[in-house]
């Protein structure tokens, strides 16, 4: 560890924002806050919905879920193999 080169610490310079950039930063913060509040509201609604389903003793689906839609798969055109 004695071989490490130590850098001289430079003083921190803070750049002042102009009036347009300040307003933009304020709107950006408001947008983030509104987005988070929307997500929290939707999560609260989802939690209430599932609590209501639990109270009504509604069980989960008995069928297994599948990544593929029901029915026969579509026939796709064969693409010639490239060699």
The first five atom37 places (N, CA, C, CB, O) and aatype in JSON, in Angstrom:
{
  "aatype": [20, 20, 20, 20, 20, 20, 20, 20, 20, 20, 20, 20, 20, 20, 20, 20, 20, 20, 20, 20, 20, 20, 20, 20, 20, 20, 20, 20, 20, 20, 20, 20, 20, 20, 20, 20, 20, 20, 20, 20, 20, 20, 20, 20, 20, 20, 20, 20, 20, 20, 20, 20, 20, 20, 20, 20, 20, 20, 20, 20, 20, 20, 20, 20, 20, 20, 20, 20, 20, 20, 20, 20, 20, 20, 20, 20, 20, 20, 20, 20, 20, 20, 20],
  "atom_mask": [
    [1, 1, 1, 1, 1],
    [1, 1, 1, 1, 1],
    [1, 1, 1, 1, 1],
    [1, 1, 1, 1, 1],
    [1, 1, 1, 1, 1],
    [1, 1, 1, 1, 1],
    [1, 1, 1, 1, 1],
    [1, 1, 1, 1, 1],
    [1, 1, 1, 1, 1],
    [1, 1, 1, 1, 1],
    [1, 1, 1, 1, 1],
    [1, 1, 1, 1, 1],
    [1, 1, 1, 1, 1],
    [1, 1, 1, 1, 1],
    [1, 1, 1, 1, 1],
    [1, 1, 1, 1, 1],
    [1, 1, 1, 1, 1],
    [1, 1, 1, 1, 1],
    [1, 1, 1, 1, 1],
    [1, 1, 1, 1, 1],
    [1, 1, 1, 1, 1],
    [1, 1, 1, 1, 1],
    [1, 1, 1, 1, 1],
    [1, 1, 1, 1, 1],
    [1, 1, 1, 1, 1],
    [1, 1, 1, 1, 1],
    [1, 1, 1, 1, 1],
    [1, 1, 1, 1, 1],
    [1, 1, 1, 1, 1],
    [1, 1, 1, 1, 1],
    [1, 1, 1, 1, 1],
    [1, 1, 1, 1, 1],
    [1, 1, 1, 1, 1],
    [1, 1, 1, 1, 1],
    [1, 1, 1, 1, 1],
    [1, 1, 1, 1, 1],
    [1, 1, 1, 1, 1],
    [1, 1, 1, 1, 1],
    [1, 1, 1, 1, 1],
    [1, 1, 1, 1, 1],
    [1, 1, 1, 1, 1],
    [1, 1, 1, 1, 1],
    [1, 1, 1, 1, 1],
    [1, 1, 1, 1, 1],
    [1, 1, 1, 1, 1],
    [1, 1, 1, 1, 1],
    [1, 1, 1, 1, 1],
    [1, 1, 1, 1, 1],
    [1, 1, 1, 1, 1],
    [1, 1, 1, 1, 1],
    [1, 1, 1, 1, 1],
    [1, 1, 1, 1, 1],
    [1, 1, 1, 1, 1],
    [1, 1, 1, 1, 1],
    [1, 1, 1, 1, 1],
    [1, 1, 1, 1, 1],
    [1, 1, 1, 1, 1],
    [1, 1, 1, 1, 1],
    [1, 1, 1, 1, 1],
    [1, 1, 1, 1, 1],
    [1, 1, 1, 1, 1],
    [1, 1, 1, 1, 1],
    [1, 1, 1, 1, 1],
    [1, 1, 1, 1, 1],
    [1, 1, 1, 1, 1],
    [1, 1, 1, 1, 1],
    [1, 1, 1, 1, 1],
    [1, 1, 1, 1, 1],
    [1, 1, 1, 1, 1],
    [1, 1, 1, 1, 1],
    [1, 1, 1, 1, 1],
    [1, 1, 1, 1, 1],
    [1, 1, 1, 1, 1],
    [1, 1, 1, 1, 1],
    [1, 1, 1, 1, 1],
    [1, 1, 1, 1, 1],
    [1, 1, 1, 1, 1],
    [1, 1, 1, 1, 1],
    [1, 1, 1, 1, 1],
    [1, 1, 1, 1, 1],
    [1, 1, 1, 1, 1],
    [1, 1, 1, 1, 1],
    [1, 1, 1, 1, 1]
  ],
  "atom_positions": [
    [[0.81, -1.19, 0.0], [0.0, 0.0, 0.0], [0.86, 1.27, 0.0], [-0.92, -0.01, 1.2], [0.35, 2.36, -0.26]],
    [[2.11, 1.13, 0.28], [2.97, 2.32, 0.3], [3.31, 2.79, -1.1], [4.25, 2.04, 1.07], [3.8, 3.91, -1.28]],
    [[3.05, 1.93, -2.12], [3.38, 2.29, -3.49], [2.31, 3.14, -4.16], [3.61, 1.05, -4.3], [2.52, 3.66, -5.25]],
    [[1.16, 3.28, -3.5], [0.06, 4.01, -4.13], [0.39, 5.5, -4.2], [-1.26, 3.79, -3.34], [0.98, 6.09, -3.29]],
    [[-0.01, 6.08, -5.31], [0.2, 7.51, -5.51], [-1.01, 8.25, -4.94], [0.42, 7.86, -7.02], [-2.15, 7.93, -5.28]],
    [[-0.76, 9.2, -4.09], [-1.86, 9.96, -3.5], [-2.08, 11.22, -4.33], [-1.57, 10.32, -2.02], [-1.15, 11.95, -4.65]],
    [[-3.34, 11.45, -4.66], [-3.7, 12.64, -5.41], [-3.97, 13.78, -4.45], [-4.92, 12.39, -6.32], [-4.52, 13.58, -3.36]],
    [[-3.58, 14.96, -4.85], [-3.88, 16.13, -4.03], [-5.37, 16.42, -4.18], [-3.02, 17.37, -4.45], [-5.88, 16.46, -5.3]],
    [[-6.05, 16.61, -3.08], [-7.49, 16.88, -3.14], [-7.73, 18.28, -3.67], [-8.14, 16.7, -1.76], [-7.19, 19.27, -3.18]],
    [[-8.58, 18.32, -4.68], [-8.93, 19.62, -5.26], [-10.18, 20.13, -4.57], [-9.16, 19.52, -6.8], [-11.04, 19.33, -4.19]],
    [[-10.29, 21.42, -4.39], [-11.5, 21.94, -3.74], [-12.74, 21.7, -4.62], [-11.35, 23.46, -3.45], [-12.67, 21.77, -5.85]],
    [[-13.84, 21.42, -3.97], [-15.08, 21.15, -4.66], [-15.68, 22.45, -5.17], [-16.08, 20.41, -3.75], [-15.85, 23.41, -4.42]],
    [[-15.99, 22.47, -6.46], [-16.61, 23.65, -7.04], [-18.06, 23.35, -7.35], [-15.85, 24.1, -8.33], [-18.37, 22.35, -8.0]],
    [[-18.94, 24.18, -6.9], [-20.38, 24.02, -7.13], [-20.8, 25.0, -8.21], [-21.2, 24.24, -5.82], [-20.61, 26.21, -8.08]],
    [[-21.38, 24.45, -9.27], [-21.86, 25.31, -10.36], [-23.27, 25.77, -10.04], [-21.81, 24.56, -11.72], [-24.12, 24.97, -9.64]],
    [[-23.52, 27.03, -10.22], [-24.87, 27.56, -9.98], [-25.72, 27.31, -11.21], [-24.83, 29.09, -9.65], [-25.27, 27.45, -12.35]],
    [[-26.97, 26.92, -10.95], [-27.91, 26.69, -12.04], [-28.55, 28.01, -12.44], [-28.99, 25.67, -11.63], [-28.76, 28.9, -11.62]],
    [[-28.84, 28.12, -13.71], [-29.57, 29.28, -14.18], [-31.05, 29.15, -13.84], [-29.38, 29.46, -15.7], [-31.48, 28.09, -13.37]],
    [[-31.82, 30.2, -14.08], [-33.25, 30.12, -13.73], [-33.99, 29.04, -14.51], [-33.9, 31.46, -13.97], [-34.89, 28.4, -13.96]],
    [[-33.66, 28.83, -15.77], [-34.33, 27.8, -16.56], [-34.0, 26.4, -16.06], [-33.95, 27.92, -18.02], [-34.88, 25.55, -15.97]],
    [[-32.74, 26.18, -15.73], [-32.33, 24.87, -15.23], [-32.93, 24.6, -13.85], [-30.8, 24.77, -15.18], [-33.24, 23.45, -13.52]],
    [[-33.07, 25.64, -13.05], [-33.67, 25.48, -11.72], [-35.13, 25.04, -11.84], [-33.58, 26.8, -10.92], [-35.57, 24.12, -11.15]],
    [[-35.86, 25.69, -12.72], [-37.28, 25.35, -12.93], [-37.39, 23.93, -13.48], [-37.96, 26.36, -13.89], [-38.28, 23.17, -13.09]],
    [[-36.49, 23.57, -14.39], [-36.49, 22.22, -14.96], [-36.23, 21.18, -13.87], [-35.43, 22.1, -16.07], [-36.89, 20.13, -13.84]],
    [[-35.3, 21.44, -12.97], [-35.01, 20.51, -11.87], [-36.2, 20.38, -10.93], [-33.78, 20.96, -11.09], [-36.49, 19.29, -10.43]],
    [[-36.9, 21.48, -10.68], [-38.08, 21.45, -9.81], [-39.18, 20.59, -10.44], [-38.61, 22.89, -9.54], [-39.78, 19.75, -9.77]],
    [[-39.43, 20.79, -11.74], [-40.45, 19.99, -12.42], [-40.05, 18.51, -12.49], [-40.69, 20.52, -13.83], [-40.9, 17.63, -12.41]],
    [[-38.77, 18.26, -12.62], [-38.29, 16.88, -12.64], [-38.56, 16.22, -11.29], [-36.77, 16.83, -12.97], [-39.01, 15.08, -11.24]],
    [[-38.29, 16.92, -10.21], [-38.56, 16.39, -8.87], [-40.04, 16.17, -8.63], [-38.02, 17.32, -7.82], [-40.43, 15.17, -8.03]],
    [[-40.87, 17.09, -9.09], [-42.32, 16.95, -8.95], [-42.81, 15.74, -9.76], [-43.05, 18.24, -9.42], [-43.67, 15.0, -9.29]],
    [[-42.26, 15.55, -10.95], [-42.64, 14.4, -11.78], [-42.29, 13.08, -11.12], [-41.96, 14.49, -13.13], [-43.08, 12.14, -11.16]],
    [[-41.11, 13.01, -10.5], [-40.71, 11.79, -9.8], [-41.64, 11.53, -8.63], [-39.26, 11.89, -9.31], [-42.07, 10.4, -8.41]],
    [[-41.96, 12.59, -7.86], [-42.84, 12.43, -6.7], [-44.24, 11.98, -7.13], [-42.94, 13.76, -5.91], [-44.83, 11.12, -6.49]],
    [[-44.76, 12.54, -8.21], [-46.08, 12.14, -8.7], [-46.07, 10.69, -9.2], [-46.55, 13.08, -9.81], [-47.03, 9.95, -8.98]],
    [[-45.02, 10.3, -9.87], [-44.92, 8.93, -10.35], [-44.88, 7.93, -9.2], [-43.69, 8.76, -11.22], [-45.54, 6.9, -9.25]],
    [[-44.1, 8.24, -8.17], [-44.03, 7.35, -7.02], [-45.37, 7.3, -6.28], [-42.93, 7.8, -6.07], [-45.78, 6.23, -5.82]],
    [[-46.03, 8.43, -6.16], [-47.33, 8.41, -5.48], [-48.36, 7.62, -6.28], [-47.84, 9.85, -5.25], [-49.21, 6.94, -5.69]],
    [[-48.29, 7.68, -7.6], [-49.19, 6.87, -8.43], [-48.92, 5.38, -8.21], [-49.03, 7.23, -9.92], [-49.86, 4.6, -8.08]],
    [[-47.65, 4.99, -8.18], [-47.32, 3.59, -7.95], [-47.79, 3.12, -6.59], [-45.82, 3.37, -8.09], [-48.34, 2.03, -6.46]],
    [[-47.58, 3.95, -5.56], [-48.02, 3.58, -4.2], [-49.54, 3.46, -4.14], [-47.53, 4.6, -3.17], [-50.06, 2.57, -3.47]],
    [[-50.25, 4.34, -4.82], [-51.71, 4.29, -4.84], [-52.19, 3.0, -5.52], [-52.29, 5.53, -5.55], [-53.08, 2.32, -5.01]],
    [[-51.59, 2.68, -6.66], [-51.98, 1.46, -7.36], [-51.67, 0.22, -6.53], [-51.27, 1.37, -8.71], [-52.43, -0.75, -6.56]],
    [[-50.57, 0.23, -5.8], [-50.24, -0.9, -4.94], [-51.25, -1.03, -3.8], [-48.83, -0.75, -4.39], [-51.61, -2.15, -3.43]],
    [[-51.69, 0.09, -3.23], [-52.69, 0.04, -2.17], [-54.01, -0.52, -2.69], [-52.9, 1.44, -1.57], [-54.67, -1.3, -2.0]],
    [[-54.41, -0.12, -3.9], [-55.64, -0.64, -4.5], [-55.52, -2.13, -4.75], [-55.96, 0.11, -5.82], [-56.45, -2.89, -4.49]],
    [[-54.36, -2.56, -5.25], [-54.14, -3.99, -5.5], [-54.21, -4.78, -4.19], [-52.79, -4.21, -6.19], [-54.81, -5.86, -4.15]],
    [[-53.61, -4.26, -3.13], [-53.63, -4.96, -1.84], [-55.07, -5.08, -1.31], [-52.75, -4.22, -0.81], [-55.45, -6.13, -0.8]],
    [[-55.86, -4.02, -1.44], [-57.26, -4.07, -0.99], [-58.05, -5.09, -1.8], [-57.92, -2.69, -1.1], [-58.88, -5.82, -1.25]],
    [[-57.8, -5.14, -3.1], [-58.5, -6.09, -3.97], [-58.21, -7.52, -3.54], [-58.1, -5.88, -5.44], [-59.13, -8.33, -3.42]],
    [[-56.94, -7.84, -3.32], [-56.6, -9.21, -2.94], [-57.07, -9.53, -1.52], [-55.1, -9.42, -3.05], [-57.4, -10.68, -1.23]],
    [[-57.1, -8.54, -0.63], [-57.67, -8.79, 0.7], [-59.16, -9.11, 0.6], [-57.46, -7.58, 1.62], [-59.67, -9.97, 1.32]],
    [[-59.86, -8.4, -0.3], [-61.29, -8.67, -0.5], [-61.49, -10.08, -1.06], [-61.92, -7.62, -1.45], [-62.41, -10.79, -0.65]],
    [[-60.63, -10.49, -1.99], [-60.73, -11.85, -2.52], [-60.46, -12.88, -1.43], [-59.75, -12.04, -3.69], [-61.11, -13.93, -1.4]],
    [[-59.52, -12.6, -0.54], [-59.25, -13.51, 0.57], [-60.45, -13.62, 1.5], [-58.01, -13.05, 1.36], [-60.78, -14.71, 1.97]],
    [[-61.11, -12.49, 1.78], [-62.28, -12.51, 2.66], [-63.43, -13.3, 2.04], [-62.75, -11.09, 2.97], [-64.2, -13.94, 2.76]],
    [[-63.54, -13.26, 0.7], [-64.61, -13.98, 0.03], [-64.23, -15.44, -0.23], [-64.95, -13.29, -1.28], [-65.0, -16.17, -0.85]],
    [[-63.07, -15.85, 0.23], [-62.57, -17.21, 0.04], [-62.49, -17.62, -1.42], [-63.44, -18.19, 0.79], [-62.8, -18.76, -1.78]],
    [[-62.08, -16.7, -2.25], [-61.88, -17.0, -3.66], [-60.49, -17.6, -3.8], [-62.05, -15.72, -4.57], [-59.49, -16.97, -3.46]],
    [[-60.44, -18.83, -4.31], [-59.16, -19.51, -4.44], [-58.44, -19.12, -5.71], [-59.36, -21.0, -4.41], [-58.96, -18.39, -6.55]],
    [[-57.23, -19.62, -5.82], [-56.46, -19.36, -7.03], [-56.96, -20.27, -8.15], [-54.95, -19.56, -6.79], [-57.8, -21.14, -7.91]],
    [[-56.46, -20.07, -9.34], [-56.88, -20.87, -10.49], [-56.47, -22.31, -10.29], [-56.28, -20.32, -11.79], [-55.39, -22.59, -9.77]],
    [[-57.31, -23.22, -10.7], [-56.98, -24.63, -10.57], [-56.18, -25.11, -11.78], [-58.25, -25.46, -10.41], [-55.43, -26.08, -11.68]],
    [[-56.35, -24.44, -12.9], [-55.59, -24.8, -14.1], [-54.18, -24.26, -13.99], [-56.27, -24.27, -15.37], [-53.95, -23.19, -13.41]],
    [[-53.24, -24.99, -14.53], [-51.88, -24.49, -14.54], [-51.73, -23.4, -15.58], [-50.88, -25.62, -14.8], [-52.34, -23.46, -16.65]],
    [[-50.93, -22.41, -15.27], [-50.68, -21.35, -16.23], [-49.73, -21.82, -17.32], [-50.12, -20.11, -15.53], [-48.94, -22.74, -17.11]],
    [[-49.8, -21.18, -18.47], [-48.93, -21.56, -19.58], [-48.44, -20.3, -20.27], [-49.67, -22.48, -20.58], [-49.14, -19.28, -20.31]],
    [[-47.24, -20.38, -20.79], [-46.68, -19.25, -21.52], [-47.23, -19.17, -22.94], [-45.16, -19.34, -21.55], [-47.05, -18.17, -23.63]],
    [[-47.9, -20.25, -23.38], [-48.4, -20.3, -24.75], [-49.91, -20.15, -24.76], [-47.98, -21.61, -25.43], [-50.59, -20.65, -23.85]],
    [[-50.46, -19.48, -25.78], [-51.91, -19.32, -25.86], [-52.6, -20.66, -26.15], [-52.28, -18.29, -26.93], [-51.97, -21.56, -26.7]],
    [[-53.88, -20.79, -25.8], [-54.58, -22.05, -26.06], [-54.81, -22.24, -27.56], [-55.93, -22.08, -25.31], [-54.79, -21.29, -28.34]],
    [[-55.03, -23.49, -27.93], [-55.3, -23.8, -29.33], [-54.08, -24.36, -30.02], [-55.79, -22.57, -30.06], [-52.99, -24.46, -29.45]],
    [[-54.29, -24.71, -31.28], [-53.2, -25.28, -32.07], [-52.24, -24.19, -32.49], [-53.74, -26.03, -33.3], [-52.66, -23.06, -32.76]],
    [[-50.95, -24.49, -32.55], [-49.99, -23.47, -32.99], [-50.16, -23.18, -34.47], [-48.54, -23.92, -32.7], [-50.54, -24.05, -35.25]],
    [[-49.86, -21.96, -34.85], [-49.97, -21.57, -36.26], [-48.84, -22.21, -37.04], [-49.93, -20.02, -36.42], [-47.74, -22.45, -36.53]],
    [[-49.14, -22.48, -38.3], [-48.1, -23.0, -39.17], [-47.3, -21.81, -39.7], [-48.7, -23.86, -40.34], [-47.85, -20.86, -40.25]],
    [[-45.99, -21.91, -39.5], [-45.13, -20.82, -39.97], [-44.4, -21.26, -41.23], [-44.13, -20.4, -38.88], [-44.09, -22.44, -41.4]],
    [[-44.13, -20.31, -42.09], [-43.42, -20.62, -43.33], [-41.99, -21.03, -42.97], [-43.42, -19.4, -44.32], [-41.36, -20.43, -42.11]],
    [[-41.52, -22.05, -43.66], [-40.17, -22.53, -43.43], [-39.19, -21.56, -44.07], [-39.98, -23.94, -43.99], [-39.34, -21.17, -45.22]],
    [[-38.19, -21.17, -43.3], [-37.14, -20.29, -43.82], [-35.97, -21.19, -44.2], [-36.72, -19.2, -42.75], [-35.55, -22.05, -43.43]],
    [[-35.45, -20.96, -45.4], [-34.33, -21.78, -45.88], [-33.13, -21.57, -44.97], [-33.96, -21.42, -47.36], [-32.81, -20.45, -44.58]],
    [[-32.48, -22.67, -44.63], [-31.31, -22.6, -43.75], [-30.16, -21.96, -44.51], [-30.9, -24.02, -43.22], [-29.9, -22.29, -45.67]],
    [[-29.48, -21.05, -43.85], [-28.32, -20.38, -44.46], [-27.05, -21.09, -44.03], [-28.27, -18.87, -44.06], [-26.83, -21.34, -42.84]],
    [[-26.23, -21.41, -44.98], [-24.96, -22.07, -44.66], [-23.81, -21.26, -45.13], [-24.9, -23.46, -45.26], [-22.66, -21.66, -44.96]]
  ]
}
